[in-house]
Amino acid sequence: MFELPQDCIKQSVTWSKGSDFMDGSPRYTFEGRDPQNTIERFQVVVYTEREREFSHDNQKRNFYYGYVRDNEKECGDTVGRFKTVKEAKAETLKLFNLYMETEA
């Protein structure tokens, strides 16, 4: 039986790795909430951008951003420019929980 994810505060989640359909860059989500694949009210994704760390630097590296969207209210927020995916996941989960608190 297929169960829909619950919109509630999460203490911990299992992140699943996917890829962006445009450029193949890694992205992470939980409970199938990736905005490119779901119609859930609350969408969550951690995505990767290749950027320069400093403006004078020619080398690019991966930076991670978190994004949470509420489709019903048509609003979303982005957190980040994190150097590690672990930090991006933790801050994105905090942002998701903030959305759940304001919804309650």
N, C-alpha and C positions, 0 to 999 in steps of 0.2 A: 504494500500500500504506500502511495506517495504522500509524504507529509510536507506541508508548507512550513518554511521557517517562521519562528515566532518573533514578533517585534517586541523585544524586551531587553533589559539591561543584561549584558553578557560579562561574566567574570573571565572566561577564557573561551577561545574559539579555535577551531582547526582551520588554518588557512590552506587554500589550495592554489597551486601555481597554474597559470594559464599564459596565454600570449596575446598581444594586441593584434587585431586582425589587419591593421594597416601596415605595421612595420615589424611585427614579430617580437617586439620587446617584451620582456617578462612583466607579468602583472599578477597580483594576488587578490583573492577574495575569500569570503566564507559563506557558507549556506547558499551558494549559487547566486549571490547578490551582485555579480559583475554587471555594470550598466549596459555593456554591449550584448548581454545574453539574457536578461531577465526583465520581467514586468513587475517585480516586487515594488512595494511602495518605497521602502528604504533600500538604497543601493550603496554598496561599499566596494572600493577598489584601492589597492596600492599599486601605483604604476611607476615606471622607470623613464627617466629622461637622461640623455647623454648631453652633458654640459661642461663648460670650462669651470674649474673651481675658482679661478681668479681671472680677472679681465685680461691680464697680460699673459696668461698661460695659453699655449697652443694645444695642449693635450686635453682631451675630454675624458670624463669618467662618468659612471652611473651615479645619479642622485635619485632619491625615492620621494614620492609625494603620496599623500592619502587623500581620498575624495569620498565624501558621504553626501548623498542626495535624498531628498524627500520629494517624490514625484507628485504627491497629492498637493503639497504646498508650493511646488515648483521652485524649490530653493536647494542650494547645495553649498558646501564649504570644502576648501582644500587646505590641508596642513602640510607643512614641510619645506623642505629641501634638506632631507636627511641623508647622511652618508651611509647609513646601514639600513637594510630592509627590516631588521629586528626593531629598530627604533621607530621606523615608519609604521609598522604593524601595530605597535603599542599605542602610538599617538592617534592612529586612525580608529582603533577600538575605543579609545577615550572619547573621540569625537562622535562616534556612533552612539555610545552610551549617553552623551550629552543630548543628542537628538531624542533618545528614548526617555530621558528625564523630562524634557520639555513637552513631550507628547502625553505623558501620564497625567 
